Amino acid sequence: MRVLSLTLPLFLLLWGCEGCDPKTPTPTAAATVAQLAKLTQVQGQVTVLHETTSRPARTDDPLYPGETVVTGAGSSARVQYVNGAEVEVAENSRFRVNGAPGALTLELEEGRIISTSAKTSGGGLTVTGRFGKAELVTAAEMVFDLRDKEPKLTLEYGEIRVIDSAGQAVPVVEGKEMVLSLGKPGQPASPMPVVVAEEIVFTLKPQGGKARVRGAQDTAFTDVTPDQTRELGRGAAFEIPANASARLSSPGLQVNLSGDTAGTLTSASRQGQQSSYALQLSRGKARLQFASGQHSLKLTDAQGEVELKVSEQSTLAVSNPQTGATVTVLTGQAELVADGKTTVLKAGEEVQHASTSPQAARDTAPALVLPPDAKAARVFTDGLTKAGIQVPSESGGPLRVEVADEPSFREPLLAGRPGTDWVRVDPPSRGELHWRFLGEDGSVRTQGSARFQPDRGRSSLASTSPKAEVLETGLKATVYFQSAVPSLHFSFDPRPGARSYQVRIYRASDVKKPLLQRVTKENQYSLEPGALAEGSYLWYVAALGAGGDELAGGRMNKLDLVYDNERRGLALSRPRPGERIGKGNVPVEGVVPLGSRLFINGQAVALDAKGRFSQRLPSTEVLVFRLVSGQGEAYWVRTLRSDRP
């Protein structure tokens, strides 16, 4: 099979030899015999037989009625019929070219071939043998494998007619296997029904920035802008730049592609209620949203191919395909088939294809889990990769969840049965998320929303202190501050005969012993930030003469340093954005608006009368601050750096 095709080998048995004539003229008599095909590729030991003669096969050799192509071990070939139908021949295979232009046949005796028709009308190619008969009707591809005791056929895509060795019509479903018993040569055939596999076409729509696409027949990528759409069929490739995203849409499957994602839509088709897809991802992340119905998706990553089977409305996330995809079920349920082993994944579970023995495991809980009834919550964060929405505990029955980026829910980002605890979502760097939990009758049980935007250091307290002027007036000076205590610049009148000045500062409650005293030769002095804490003080300037004696004059002044909380949100002095985690506890310091309540990682935080807090928490890589105030709920997520690998 071709990599990433949507095939589950479909076993089909071929009917007796049609058009075989042992007296077909040899190539030397080709002047009177029409050429039916030619060899377009030869690798290894490939031979062309005609009656009792043989010759080594060469590229571009013509093939005539009755000639047989034989491939040896480790060898292969490609044959193109005159009507454009192509045949890929595997090693240790043997088949005979026959028929006539307009009624071309191939009698397969042993081995394995892939037969493809690019025609859009009937008469493409009929593959025969003593096992039955299969005819390519329209653009289609089928894979024959006679290497086992029971012959097999896989319909990759398109439309074929099939009868078995008993002359009975065989219903063919793309992606399903079938085995038929061998029949006797020469059994007559009966009329056959048309078996249709409808091809599914996806529509690509960039969500932000440009996307790049390349059709199966194209030689180069072309850009698709956000105001454009592009239909993608079998074999189409896509590349989503790092600063963009895109959505692939079809009636049964929607694929949301994150930035820096690349892959190929290998195939997609529908047969009755069964939809089959094949997707190859080389890098990036994708979210797969399946509608109700039967779905099968072959996913190829760096580790090979896995199959995902979904039979209900479900949403899956796929990440890290470049090392072996991690598949996470966000809603609903899926079966993952890898190396013959089936793993059932429920909502909230994931499996890693890179593992030598893939097993279902619980997805790690996000650092930020929003309540189910959050009303226009604000979330400030830089680089948050995932978040969660808590599932209501009192639901009154089974629930279904829908999450969208707008309140009408016209195009949900995910939908289906949630897990028991929380639903994982991918938060936007800037934008909204809306969610609702529905009952079995479709009624809304609980709903909420949140707006996400970057923090970009806006929650950090200023690292530099402002400067405050303090004049010698004999009156009280009040200095208000909101972050750190400012630098204080004292100014006073010069005194006759003074060679220097001594600035003395007292606590208001103790005027006998100076808290600090400094000497300056100027009639001004600047006190460094933080030298004085919040509180009430008295200060006095003594003029000193040439001998250092204190001159007469001077007056006592009052000074109040008052913390003024006028903040509307969280302000943090520690930890700083990207601060490295040490071996000990993490220092957490800051201030919130007056009358607010603060929680850090779910734990209530003690605040002083000015809304300030200072404590140390156990070492952690992510801190989630939840602020509840008169403005509603707001969250800040601060991620720290770790020295751990």
C-alpha positions in Angstrom: 0.0 0.0 0.0 1.1 3.6 -0.5 1.9 5.4 2.7 -1.0 7.3 4.2 -3.6 5.8 1.8 -6.9 5.2 3.4 -6.7 1.4 2.7 -7.7 -1.5 4.8 -6.8 -4.1 2.1 -9.9 -5.2 0.4 -9.8 -8.8 -0.6 -11.1 -9.6 -4.0 -10.8 -12.6 -6.2 -10.4 -12.3 -9.9 -12.3 -14.0 -12.7 -10.8 -16.2 -15.5 -8.6 -14.9 -18.3 -10.2 -12.6 -20.8 -8.9 -12.0 -24.2 -5.9 -14.4 -23.8 -4.6 -15.7 -27.1 -1.6 -18.0 -27.1 -1.1 -17.3 -30.8 -0.7 -13.5 -30.4 2.1 -12.3 -32.7 5.6 -11.6 -31.4 7.1 -8.1 -31.3 8.7 -8.8 -34.6 5.3 -8.9 -36.1 4.3 -5.7 -34.4 3.6 -4.0 -37.7 0.2 -5.8 -37.7 -0.5 -5.8 -34.0 -1.4 -2.7 -31.9 0.8 -1.8 -29.0 -1.1 -2.0 -25.8 1.3 -0.6 -23.2 5.0 0.2 -22.5 7.4 -0.1 -19.6 8.1 3.3 -18.1 10.3 2.1 -15.2 12.4 -0.9 -14.7 14.4 -1.7 -11.6 16.4 -5.0 -10.9 15.6 -8.2 -12.7 12.6 -7.8 -14.9 11.8 -10.1 -17.9 9.3 -10.0 -20.8 8.0 -13.4 -22.0 6.2 -14.2 -25.2 5.4 -17.9 -25.9 8.8 -19.6 -25.8 11.0 -16.5 -26.0 12.1 -14.0 -23.4 14.1 -10.8 -23.2 15.3 -8.5 -20.5 12.9 -5.6 -19.9 14.1 -2.1 -20.6 12.5 1.3 -19.9 10.3 2.5 -22.8 10.0 -1.1 -24.2 6.6 -1.6 -25.9 4.3 -4.3 -24.8 1.9 -6.2 -27.1 -1.0 -8.6 -26.6 0.0 -11.9 -25.0 3.3 -10.7 -23.5 4.0 -11.4 -19.9 6.0 -9.3 -17.5 7.9 -11.0 -14.7 9.7 -9.3 -11.8 12.4 -11.1 -9.7 13.3 -10.7 -6.0 14.0 -7.1 -5.0 12.8 -5.9 -8.4 10.0 -3.7 -9.6 8.5 -2.2 -12.7 5.9 0.4 -13.9 3.7 -0.1 -16.9 1.6 2.5 -18.7 -1.3 1.4 -21.0 -2.1 3.4 -24.1 -5.2 4.9 -22.5 -3.2 6.3 -19.6 -3.9 3.6 -17.0 -0.8 2.7 -15.0 0.3 -0.4 -13.1 3.0 -0.5 -10.4 4.5 -4.0 -10.2 6.1 -5.3 -7.0 8.8 -8.0 -6.7 8.1 -11.6 -7.5 5.0 -10.7 -9.6 3.8 -12.0 -13.0 1.0 -10.7 -15.2 0.0 -10.8 -18.9 -0.9 -7.8 -21.1 -3.9 -8.4 -23.3 -7.1 -7.0 -24.9 -7.2 -4.3 -27.5 -7.4 -0.4 -27.4 -10.7 0.4 -25.8 -10.9 -2.9 -24.0 -7.6 -3.3 -22.2 -7.0 -6.2 -19.8 -4.4 -7.5 -17.4 -4.3 -11.1 -16.3 -2.6 -11.3 -12.9 -1.0 -14.7 -12.2 1.0 -14.0 -9.0 2.5 -11.2 -6.9 1.3 -7.7 -6.1 0.3 -4.7 -8.3 -1.2 -1.3 -8.0 -3.5 -0.4 -10.9 -4.5 3.3 -11.4 -6.8 4.8 -14.0 -6.9 8.5 -14.8 -9.9 8.2 -17.1 -13.1 9.9 -16.4 -15.3 7.4 -18.3 -15.6 3.7 -18.5 -13.2 1.3 -20.2 -10.1 2.1 -18.1 -8.6 -1.3 -17.4 -10.0 -4.8 -16.5 -7.8 -6.9 -14.2 -8.6 -10.6 -14.5 -7.5 -14.0 -13.3 -9.0 -17.3 -12.2 -10.2 -15.5 -9.1 -12.6 -13.1 -10.6 -12.7 -9.8 -12.4 -12.4 -6.1 -11.5 -12.8 -3.2 -13.9 -11.6 0.4 -13.3 -14.6 2.5 -14.3 -13.6 6.1 -13.5 -10.6 7.7 -12.1 -9.7 5.1 -9.5 -6.9 3.0 -7.9 -6.9 -0.6 -6.6 -4.3 -2.7 -5.1 -4.1 -6.5 -5.8 -2.1 -8.8 -3.6 -2.0 -12.5 -4.4 1.0 -13.4 -2.3 -1.0 -15.2 0.3 -3.3 -18.1 -0.1 -6.3 -15.8 -0.3 -6.1 -13.0 -2.9 -6.8 -9.5 -1.7 -7.8 -6.3 -3.3 -7.9 -2.7 -1.9 -10.0 0.0 -3.5 -8.0 3.2 -2.7 -10.5 5.5 -4.3 -12.8 5.9 -7.2 -15.3 3.5 -8.9 -14.9 -0.2 -9.9 -17.0 -3.1 -11.0 -16.3 -6.5 -9.4 -17.6 -10.1 -9.7 -16.2 -13.1 -7.9 -15.2 -16.5 -9.3 -18.8 -17.7 -9.1 -20.0 -14.9 -11.3 -21.7 -13.0 -8.4 -21.5 -9.3 -8.0 -19.3 -8.2 -5.1 -20.2 -5.1 -3.1 -17.0 -3.2 -2.5 -16.6 -0.7 0.4 -13.6 1.5 0.4 -11.4 0.7 3.4 -13.0 -2.7 4.1 -11.3 -6.1 3.6 -13.0 -9.0 1.8 -11.9 -12.6 1.1 -13.4 -14.9 -1.5 -12.7 -18.6 -2.1 -10.9 -19.6 -5.3 -13.1 -20.7 -8.2 -12.6 -22.9 -11.2 -11.2 -21.6 -14.5 -13.7 -20.7 -17.2 -16.7 -20.0 -15.1 -18.9 -17.4 -16.9 -19.4 -13.9 -15.5 -22.6 -12.2 -14.9 -23.5 -8.5 -15.1 -21.9 -6.5 -12.3 -23.2 -3.5 -10.3 -21.3 -0.2 -10.1 -19.6 0.3 -6.7 -19.0 4.0 -6.0 -16.6 5.5 -3.6 -17.3 9.3 -3.5 -14.3 11.5 -3.1 -14.4 14.1 -0.4 -13.1 17.6 -1.2 -11.9 19.8 1.7 -12.0 23.6 1.7 -9.0 25.4 3.2 -9.5 28.8 4.8 -6.6 30.7 6.4 -7.6 32.1 9.8 -4.7 34.5 10.3 -1.9 35.2 7.9 -1.3 33.3 4.6 -1.3 29.6 4.0 0.6 27.8 1.3 -0.9 24.9 -0.7 0.2 22.6 -3.6 -2.2 20.4 -5.5 -1.4 16.8 -6.4 -0.6 17.8 -10.0 1.2 21.1 -9.1 4.9 21.5 -9.0 5.1 24.5 -6.6 3.3 25.9 -3.6 1.0 28.9 -4.0 -0.3 31.4 -1.3 -3.8 31.6 -0.1 -4.7 34.8 1.7 -7.3 35.1 4.6 -9.9 36.5 2.2 -9.6 33.5 -0.1 -10.5 29.8 0.1 -9.0 26.8 -1.8 -10.4 23.4 -2.5 -8.0 20.5 -1.7 -8.4 17.0 -2.9 -6.4 13.8 -2.8 -2.6 14.4 -2.6 -2.8 18.1 -1.8 -0.1 19.5 0.5 -0.3 22.4 2.8 2.1 24.6 4.9 1.0 27.0 7.6 3.5 29.6 8.6 4.4 30.1 12.3 2.4 33.4 12.5 -0.8 32.0 10.9 -3.4 29.3 11.3 -5.9 27.6 8.9 -9.0 25.4 8.8 -9.7 22.5 6.5 -13.4 21.8 6.3 -15.6 19.0 5.0 -19.1 17.8 5.9 -17.8 15.1 8.3 -14.4 16.4 9.4 -12.9 19.8 10.3 -9.2 20.1 10.7 -7.8 23.2 12.5 -4.1 23.7 11.7 -1.9 25.6 14.0 1.0 27.8 13.0 4.2 26.1 11.7 2.2 23.0 10.6 2.8 21.1 7.4 1.4 17.9 5.8 -0.5 16.2 3.0 -4.2 15.3 2.6 -3.4 11.9 1.1 -7.0 10.9 0.4 -10.6 11.3 1.6 -13.7 9.4 0.4 -17.2 8.4 1.5 -19.0 5.1 1.0 -22.5 5.1 2.4 -22.2 6.1 6.1 -18.5 5.3 6.3 -16.0 8.2 5.7 -12.3 7.5 5.3 -9.4 9.9 5.4 -5.7 9.8 5.2 -3.5 12.6 6.6 0.2 12.9 6.7 1.7 15.4 9.2 5.4 16.2 9.1 5.3 18.9 11.8 3.0 21.1 13.9 -0.3 20.6 15.6 -3.8 19.8 14.3 -7.2 19.5 16.0 -9.6 17.0 14.3 -13.3 17.6 14.8 -15.5 14.6 13.7 -19.2 14.9 13.1 -21.6 12.1 14.0 -21.2 8.9 12.0 -18.6 6.3 11.1 -15.1 7.7 10.4 -11.7 6.1 9.8 -8.5 8.2 9.6 -5.0 6.9 8.7 -2.5 9.3 10.3 1.2 9.1 9.3 3.9 10.7 11.3 7.7 10.2 11.8 7.0 6.8 13.4 4.8 5.4 10.6 1.0 5.0 10.4 -1.8 4.6 12.9 -5.5 4.4 12.3 -8.1 6.4 14.3 -11.7 5.1 14.3 -14.4 7.4 15.5 -18.1 6.5 15.7 -19.6 9.6 17.5 -19.1 13.4 17.6 -15.6 13.7 18.9 -12.6 16.1 18.9 -9.0 15.0 18.9 -5.7 16.9 19.2 -2.6 15.7 17.4 0.9 17.2 18.2 4.6 16.4 17.8 4.3 14.3 14.6 8.0 14.9 13.8 8.9 12.6 16.7 5.8 10.4 16.9 2.4 11.9 17.3 0.7 12.5 20.7 -3.0 11.9 20.1 -5.4 13.4 22.8 -9.1 12.9 22.9 -10.7 16.2 23.9 -14.3 15.1 23.6 -16.1 11.9 22.6 -14.1 8.6 22.1 -11.8 7.1 19.6 -10.0 3.8 18.8 -6.3 3.9 17.9 -5.0 1.0 15.9 -1.2 0.7 15.8 0.9 -2.5 15.0 -2.3 -4.6 15.2 -3.2 -3.4 18.7 -6.3 -1.4 19.4 -6.4 1.2 22.2 -9.6 2.8 23.3 -9.2 6.5 24.2 -11.9 8.4 26.1 -12.2 12.1 26.6 -9.3 13.4 28.6 -6.9 10.5 27.6 -4.0 10.5 25.3 -1.5 8.1 23.8 2.0 8.7 22.4 2.9 7.0 19.1 6.6 7.4 19.9 6.3 5.0 22.8 7.5 1.4 22.1 4.3 0.2 23.8 1.6 2.9 23.3 -1.0 3.0 26.2 -3.8 5.3 27.1 -2.9 7.8 29.9 -4.7 10.7 31.5 -3.9 14.0 29.9 -2.0 16.3 32.4 -4.3 18.9 34.0 -3.8 22.4 32.7 -2.5 25.0 35.1 -5.5 27.3 34.3 -8.9 25.7 34.6 -11.8 28.1 34.2 -15.1 27.6 36.0 -18.0 26.4 33.7 -20.1 29.5 34.4 -17.3 32.2 34.2 -18.9 35.4 32.9 -16.5 37.4 30.6 -13.5 36.4 32.6 -10.3 38.2 31.6 -7.1 36.1 31.2 -3.7 37.8 30.9 -0.9 35.5 29.9 2.2 35.2 27.7 2.7 31.8 26.0 0.0 29.7 27.6 -0.3 26.6 25.4 -3.4 25.0 27.0 -6.2 25.7 29.4 -9.2 23.9 30.7 -12.9 24.4 31.4 -14.3 22.6 34.4 -17.2 20.2 33.7 -20.2 21.0 35.9 -20.5 18.5 38.8 -24.3 18.7 39.0 -25.4 18.2 35.5 -28.6 16.2 35.9 -27.5 13.7 33.2 -25.1 13.2 30.3 -23.7 16.4 28.8 -22.3 17.6 25.5 -19.9 20.5 25.3 -19.3 23.1 22.5 -16.5 25.6 22.4 -16.3 28.4 19.9 -14.4 31.7 19.3 -17.7 33.6 19.0 -21.0 33.5 20.9 -23.2 32.2 18.1 -21.4 28.8 18.0 -21.7 28.7 14.2 -18.3 27.0 13.8 -17.4 25.2 17.1 -13.7 24.6 17.7 -14.6 21.4 19.6 -17.8 19.5 20.4 -18.8 16.2 21.9 -19.1 14.3 25.2 -16.7 15.8 27.8 -14.7 13.9 30.3 -15.6 13.9 34.0 -13.3 16.7 35.3 -12.4 19.3 32.7 -12.3 20.0 28.9 -8.9 20.9 27.4 -8.9 23.9 25.1 -6.2 25.8 23.1 -6.4 29.4 24.2 -5.8 32.2 21.7 -3.0 34.6 22.3 -5.6 37.3 21.8 -9.3 36.7 21.4 -12.3 35.1 23.0 -13.6 31.7 23.9 -17.2 30.8 24.5 -18.5 27.5 25.8 -21.7 25.8 26.7 -22.7 22.5 28.2 -25.9 21.0 26.7 -28.2 18.3 28.1 -29.5 15.3 26.1 -32.4 17.4 24.9 -30.1 20.1 23.6 -31.0 22.6 26.3 -28.2 24.8 27.7 -27.3 23.8 31.2 -24.3 26.0 31.8 -22.3 28.5 29.7 -19.4 30.9 30.1 -16.8 32.9 28.3 -13.3 34.4 28.7 -11.2 37.0 26.9 -7.5 36.2 26.5 -4.8 38.9 25.9 -1.0 39.1 26.4 0.3 40.5 29.7 3.6 41.6 28.3 4.8 42.8 31.7 1.9 45.1 32.4 1.3 43.3 35.7 4.8 44.0 36.9 5.4 46.8 39.4 7.8 49.5 38.2 11.4 48.5 38.8 12.5 52.1 39.3 11.3 54.4 42.1 9.9 57.8 41.4 11.4 60.9 42.9 9.6 63.1 45.5 10.5 66.7 46.5 10.4 67.5 50.2 10.7 71.2 51.2 11.6 72.8 54.5 8.4 74.7 55.3 7.7 73.8 59.0 4.5 72.1 57.8 3.6 68.5 57.1 4.6 67.1 53.7 2.7 64.0 52.5 4.3 61.7 49.9 2.0 59.1 48.2 3.5 56.1 46.4 2.0 53.1 44.6 5.0 50.8 43.9 8.3 51.2 45.8 9.0 54.0 48.2 10.3 56.9 46.1 13.7 58.7 46.3 13.3 61.7 48.7 15.0 65.0 47.7 15.2 67.3 50.7 15.6 71.1 50.0 16.2 73.8 52.7 17.3 77.4 52.9 21.1 78.2 53.1 22.3 79.5 56.6 24.8 82.3 57.1 28.2 81.0 58.2 27.3 77.4 57.5 30.1 75.2 56.1 27.9 72.0 56.0 24.5 70.8 57.0 23.3 67.7 58.9 20.0 66.2 57.9 18.3 64.4 60.9 15.3 62.2 60.5 13.2 60.9 63.4 10.3 58.6 63.8 7.3 60.6 64.8 6.9 58.4 67.9 10.5 59.0 69.0 12.0 62.5 68.7 15.0 61.9 71.0 17.0 59.5 68.9 17.5 60.2 65.1 16.6 57.2 62.9 19.3 58.4 60.5 21.4 61.4 59.9 23.4 62.5 56.9 25.9 65.4 56.2 26.0 67.4 53.0 27.8 70.6 51.9 24.9 71.7 49.8 21.5 73.1 50.9 19.9 69.9 49.6 20.2 66.2 50.0 18.7 63.1 48.2 17.8 60.0 50.2 18.0 56.7 48.3 14.8 54.8 47.5 13.7 52.5 50.3 15.8 54.2 53.0 12.5 55.1 54.7 9.4 52.8 54.9 5.8 53.8 54.9 5.1 55.8 58.0 5.2 59.2 59.8 8.5 61.1 60.4 10.0 64.3 61.6 13.1 65.8 60.0 15.4 68.7 60.9 18.4 70.3 59.3 21.2 71.6 61.5 23.7 74.1 60.1 27.3 73.4 61.0 30.0 76.0 61.3 33.8 75.8 60.4 34.6 73.9 63.5 31.7 71.5 63.1 29.7 73.3 65.8 26.0 73.5 65.4 24.7 77.0 64.5 21.4 78.4 65.8 18.3 78.3 63.7 16.4 75.5 61.9 13.0 74.1 62.4 11.3 70.7 62.7 9.3 69.4 59.7 6.7 66.7 59.4 6.8 64.0 56.7 4.3 61.2 56.0 5.0 58.4 53.5 1.6 56.9 52.5 0.9 54.0 50.3 -1.9 54.9 47.9 -3.6 51.9 46.3 -5.3 53.1 43.1 -4.6 49.9 41.1 -7.3 48.3 38.9 -5.6 45.0 38.5 -2.8 42.7 39.8 0.7 44.1 40.2 3.6 41.8 40.9 7.1 42.7 42.1 8.0 39.0 42.4 8.3 36.7 40.6 9.4 38.6 37.5 8.3 37.3 34.0 10.6 34.4 33.1 12.3 34.4 36.5 14.4 31.3 37.1 13.2 28.8 39.7 15.7 28.2 42.5 16.1 25.3 44.8 14.0 26.8 47.5 10.6 28.4 47.6 9.3 30.9 45.1 8.9 34.5 46.5 5.6 36.0 45.6 5.0 39.7 46.3 2.6 42.3 44.9 -0.6 44.3 45.4 -4.2 44.1 44.3 -7.0 46.6 44.3 -8.6 47.3 47.6 -11.6 45.1 48.4 -10.4 42.3 46.2 -9.8 38.6 46.9 -6.7 36.9 45.5 -6.0 33.2 45.0 -2.7 31.7 43.8 -2.9 28.2 42.3 -6.3 27.8 43.9 -5.2 28.8 47.4 -6.5 32.0 49.1 -3.8 34.7 49.8 -3.7 36.9 52.9 -3.8 40.7 52.1 -2.9 43.6 54.3 -5.1 46.7 54.7 -3.5 48.2 51.5 -4.1 45.1 49.4 -0.5 44.0 49.5 0.8 40.5 49.9 4.2 38.8 50.4 4.8 35.1 50.9 6.8 32.1 49.6 5.3 29.2 47.8 6.7 25.7 47.0 8.7 25.6 43.8 6.6 25.5 40.7 6.9 26.3 37.0 3.5 28.0 36.6 1.7 30.4 38.9 -2.0 31.2 38.3 -3.3 34.3 40.0 -7.1 34.6 40.3 -8.4 38.0 41.2 -12.0 38.5 42.3 -13.1 42.1 42.5 -16.0 44.4 41.6 -14.9 44.2 38.0 -15.4 40.5 37.8 -12.9 37.7 37.6 -9.4 38.0 36.1 -6.6 35.6 35.8 -2.8 36.1 35.3 -0.6 33.2 34.4 3.1 33.7 35.1 5.5 31.0 33.7 8.9 30.6 35.3 12.1 29.2 33.9 13.4 25.9 35.3 17.0 24.5 35.4 15.6 21.0 35.2 15.8 19.2 31.9 
